[in-house]
């Protein structure tokens, strides 16, 4: 989280969302959304529809994140050794 503040109920809310995804996969054998984000301040939730464009964007974001972490790993290792 950007400001390092987390609601006391965020884990329970995310567990409920994850459980619903699992139930949809088991019962209906399909899901139509992913990347569900919640805002407990406004009590709102938003999920991304499963589309080729949305999947590609998610994969690209994750790949960029992995590359960034790989580039930062030697610096973090040096800092720990110092």
C-alpha positions as CSV (number, residue, x, y, z in Angstrom):
1,X,0.0,0.0,0.0
2,X,1.2,3.4,-0.9
3,X,0.9,5.0,2.5
4,X,1.5,1.9,4.6
5,X,-1.9,2.0,6.2
6,X,-4.1,-1.1,6.1
7,X,-7.6,-1.5,7.5
8,X,-8.1,-4.2,10.1
9,X,-10.7,-5.9,7.9
10,X,-8.7,-6.0,4.6
11,X,-7.5,-9.6,5.1
12,X,-11.1,-10.8,5.8
13,X,-12.4,-8.9,2.8
14,X,-9.7,-10.3,0.5
15,X,-10.3,-13.8,1.8
16,X,-14.0,-13.5,1.0
17,X,-13.2,-12.3,-2.6
18,X,-10.6,-15.1,-3.1
19,X,-13.2,-17.6,-1.7
20,X,-15.8,-16.4,-4.2
21,X,-13.3,-16.8,-7.1
22,X,-12.6,-20.4,-6.0
23,X,-16.3,-21.1,-5.7
24,X,-17.0,-19.8,-9.2
25,X,-14.2,-21.9,-10.5
26,X,-15.5,-25.1,-8.8
27,X,-19.2,-24.6,-9.3
28,X,-19.4,-22.7,-12.5
29,X,-16.0,-23.7,-13.9
30,X,-15.4,-20.2,-15.2
31,X,-14.6,-16.8,-14.0
32,X,-15.3,-13.5,-15.9
33,X,-13.2,-11.1,-13.8
34,X,-9.8,-10.9,-12.0
35,X,-7.7,-8.3,-10.2
36,X,-10.3,-7.4,-7.7
37,X,-9.4,-4.2,-5.8
38,X,-11.2,-3.0,-2.7
39,X,-11.4,0.3,-1.0
40,X,-12.7,-0.2,2.6
41,X,-12.9,3.6,3.1
42,X,-15.7,3.9,0.5
43,X,-16.8,0.3,0.8
44,X,-16.3,-0.2,-2.9
45,X,-14.9,-2.9,-5.0
46,X,-13.7,-3.1,-8.7
47,X,-12.7,-6.1,-10.7
48,X,-11.2,-6.2,-14.2
49,X,-13.1,-8.2,-16.8
50,X,-11.2,-11.1,-18.3
51,X,-10.3,-10.0,-21.8
52,X,-7.3,-10.6,-24.0
53,X,-6.2,-6.9,-23.6
54,X,-6.6,-7.0,-19.8
55,X,-4.7,-10.3,-19.5
56,X,-1.9,-8.9,-21.7
57,X,-1.7,-5.7,-19.6
58,X,-1.5,-7.8,-16.3
59,X,1.2,-10.0,-17.8
60,X,3.2,-7.0,-19.0
61,X,2.9,-5.3,-15.6
62,X,4.0,-8.5,-13.8
63,X,6.9,-9.0,-16.2
64,X,8.1,-5.4,-15.6
65,X,7.8,-5.9,-11.8
66,X,9.9,-9.1,-12.0
67,X,12.6,-7.3,-14.1
68,X,12.7,-4.4,-11.7
69,X,13.1,-6.8,-8.7
70,X,15.8,-8.7,-10.5
71,X,17.7,-5.5,-11.1
72,X,17.3,-4.4,-7.5
73,X,18.4,-7.7,-6.0
74,X,22.2,-7.2,-6.2
75,X,21.8,-3.7,-4.6
76,X,19.8,-5.2,-1.8
77,X,22.3,-7.9,-1.3
78,X,25.1,-5.4,-1.2
79,X,23.2,-3.3,1.4
80,X,22.7,-6.4,3.6
81,X,26.4,-7.3,3.4
82,X,27.5,-3.8,4.4
